[in-house]
């Protein structure tokens, strides 16, 4: 069954001097979040950007895909620590999303873990949504 998720934003002013606020999301789980061009292209100063939200979504999606793949392979993880860094170049757009993961997976070899991480990177829905953008797995290590 398909699910829809929604976020509402109000923007005021032009791009360079204006600002916006993510006012609500379907789940109600996020507080109101301020966004601005300055936060997107330079210093965040307490505001977020679309790329920061994409990074959060990518890290969460990758973690879920990896947890599922590991469990399906008979090695459910105890813990996954994932980071995603999304690089934005003004005038060009999103250049890449780089994932790193550290994990505790009893009984798993480094080689099999790295293969599972590569599979999760390639197949998580956010990675697929970023088609046309360089998606990298910078590191995958067992702890």
N, C-alpha and C positions, 0 to 999 in steps of 0.2 A: 504494500500500500504506500503510495506516495505521500509525503508530508510537505507542507509549505511552512516556511519561516519568513517572518517579516521584520524589517527594521524601518523606523520612520526618522527622517532627518529634516530639520529646518535650517536653511542657510540664509544668511543675511549679508548683503553687500557683494562687492566684486571678489574675484579670486584672491588677489594679493592682500587686500585689507579686510576682507570679510571673515566671517566665522560661522560655524554651524554647531548644531547639537544633535546627537543621536538621542532622541527623546523617548523612544520605547522600542522594545523588541517583543516578539511573540511570547516568549517564555516569561518575561518580566524579570529575568535573572540579572540583567545588566542595569547598573545605575545610569542616569543620564551622563553621556560622555561628550565633552567638547572636542570639536575638530577644527583645524585651521590649515591654511597653506603653509604657514611657518612651521607647524608641527610635522607636516608632510615632507617638507624640503630642507629642514634644518633642525633647530632646537625644539624639542617637544614642549617644554615649559608647562607641563601638567596637562597637555592636550594629547589626543590620540590622532591616528591617521588611518586611512583605509588599509595601508600596508601593515600596520601593526595589528589590525584586526584580522587580516589575512594570515599573518604569521601565527596568531593564536589559533585560528581555525585549522591551519595546516599542521601545527604541532599536535593538536588534539585529534584530528582525523588520522594522522600517521600513527599515533599511539594506539588508537582503537584498532586500526587495521593490523598493526604488528601484534598486539595482544591476541587478536582473533587468530591470526596465522600461526603464532606460536602454540596456542592452545589446541588448534586443529591438528598440529603436528605432534601433539603429545607432550609439549613442554610449556605449560602455562607460566607466564612471568609472575614473579613476586612483585617486581617494581620496574617501571619504565620512567626514565627522566629524559624528556624530549624538549629540544629547543628548535625553533625555526627562525631564521633570519631572512627577511624579505628585503631585497635591495631595490630602491626606487630611484630612477634617474629622471629629474625634471626634463620635460620635453620629449622624453623617449618612453617612459613608463616603467613598469616592473621588469627588472632585468633577470632576477633569479630568486629562488627560495632555497636556502641551504638548511638541511636538517642535521641535527646531531642527536644521538641517543646513547644513553648509558642504561644498562639493565642488569637486573638480577634474575637469572633464569636457571634454576637448578637443572643439572644434567645436560646443559646445552654447550656445544663446542663453539669457539669463536667463529670458525668457518661457517657453520650452520646458522649462527645468529646473524652474521653479516648477510648471508643469502636471504634469510627471512626479512631482514630490514630493507634490503634492496627490493624485494617483492612488495613489501608494504609501501615503499616510496613510489613505486611504479603504479600501484593499483588503488591507493586510497582515493576517494572521490575528489578531495581538494587537489591532489596532484593532477588528476585528470582534468579538473577545471582550469588548472594553470597551463594547459597544453599551449605550446608556443613560447613558454617561459622555461628557462633552464632550471630544472629541479635536480638538486644534488643531495647526495648523502655524504656529508663531510666526514662523519665518523660514527661508528657503531661499535661500542665496546661493552663487554661484560664486566660487572663489578662484583 
